Amino acid sequence: MTQTKKAGPAIAHLAAVWLFGCVLTGVQFQAVLIALFAGGTAPLAVVVGGGVAALAVPALAGLGTAARTIVPLTRRRRGLWAWAVCVHALGTIGAFGVVVVNFQVNRLENGLLLYPAGGICYALAAALLLPDTRVKLGALGAAAALAVGGSYAAWDATRPPTLDEWLTANDVDRALLRIGDPPPGYTLRVLGASEDGFGADYKRPHSDGLHLAVARTGYDTRRADARGCPVPFGEPIHCTDDGGGRQLVTYEGGYEHQELRLRRDGLTYTVTLQGTDNDLTAARHILSTLRPATDGELDRLRELPMRQ
């Protein structure tokens, strides 16, 4: 019963500090954001944070007066202010770490979670100043666990994803990830992939190169005639049968270029030839050697943005 009587006020004290920390984390975070987005610099943000601290420490001291029966340090005026400064400093360091980890993991998209997490940091700081050794050790253990977990989460968020993680996060169907072998003299460079399509470039020195686009048949919503040839909209478009199921589309006018298309198994493969140095032989080679791209060829996708 005696331990219960002692635990009750301590729990109430830590709960009050936690609530105060939640509010303080939100105020400090919003104040610094406003200072930065208002055209301020990092030094200005520090000044604003210092101004908030000048108001927060006296408020914490007022909160500490209610804990004199369980926190001996607060029974004297000097000790009360030392307690308020320590709780604010340690709690703010922890809350800053929470903001850093949250930014690394999800770019602050779940900003509301910052406030209760920041409040926990202030509550742990207050727990370290309680006279009970077991409470202090528990607070130290919890703080260490949070620090280790936060550090790991931040590190895990900065490491490049695996290819499968990237494809899953971006809803990319591996069926779209098909390429043709590079023609002699050309090098392959994968550009990107999405749930709707996939693209790669074939480059060679002193040439405009070729671009391969893979999309599901029907994804192109432009008007087309019975042959699948785009209907001209202001400038002439000519379509001819290139053999082997391929269709050659020639665009005239201000942006002259050609497209060599192949529709197969629900997918449309389009090789775009730009400029005047059009290499139809190379374009045909790409479409005649279509195959699933290897993980090594797709490795560059891991460097591109990934949905959270």
Secondary structure as GFF3:
##gff-version 3
##sequence-region A 1 308
A	DSSP	alpha_helix	2	37	.	.	.	ID=ss1
A	DSSP	alpha_helix	42	64	.	.	.	ID=ss2
A	DSSP	three_ten_helix	65	67	.	.	.	ID=ss3
A	DSSP	three_ten_helix	72	75	.	.	.	ID=ss4
A	DSSP	alpha_helix	77	106	.	.	.	ID=ss5
A	DSSP	three_ten_helix	111	113	.	.	.	ID=ss6
A	DSSP	alpha_helix	114	128	.	.	.	ID=ss7
A	DSSP	alpha_helix	133	158	.	.	.	ID=ss8
A	DSSP	alpha_helix	163	169	.	.	.	ID=ss9
A	DSSP	three_ten_helix	174	176	.	.	.	ID=ss10
A	DSSP	beta_strand	178	179	.	.	.	ID=ss11
A	DSSP	beta_strand	187	193	.	.	.	ID=ss12
A	DSSP	beta_strand	197	203	.	.	.	ID=ss13
A	DSSP	beta_strand	210	216	.	.	.	ID=ss14
A	DSSP	beta_strand	237	243	.	.	.	ID=ss15
A	DSSP	beta_strand	246	251	.	.	.	ID=ss16
A	DSSP	beta_strand	257	264	.	.	.	ID=ss17
A	DSSP	beta_strand	267	274	.	.	.	ID=ss18
A	DSSP	alpha_helix	280	288	.	.	.	ID=ss19
A	DSSP	beta_strand	291	292	.	.	.	ID=ss20
A	DSSP	three_ten_helix	299	303	.	.	.	ID=ss21
###
